[in-house]
Amino acid sequence: MEKTSGCQGINRSGEPCSATPQSGKAWCLWHDPNLTEQRTHWNREAGKAKSNTRRASKQVLAAARDLKEVDAKLCRAFTDVLDGRLPPGVGTAAATIARSIIAVREAGEIAERLDRLEAGLRDRGSA
């Protein structure tokens, strides 16, 4: 079986690119000189996704004061994803953050309950 040589491009560290070239070409997607505009578009879209995720994080964290509000925002995000008004990745990020908020709150509530129980046992022991 004939071994395919790597991409003809050079990576940022100055080493030859080890990516597999596109079929019938000497370049991978990231080094193909004919795809410069397409790569710019891909990078722009990736930046938008990161920005949207960051915005969603801020919105959910601001709403974290009230879990009912978080629930309402997640329901709205669910509907917005289904209707195409919100990218699915942003909805996923919001849901992940909401799960973290809930887990932290639950852990805090358990710690408070444990503290009260321990204080009650200490009070019983000293009486």
Helices and strands as residue ranges (DSSP letters): G 33-35, H 36-63, H 67-82, H 88-126
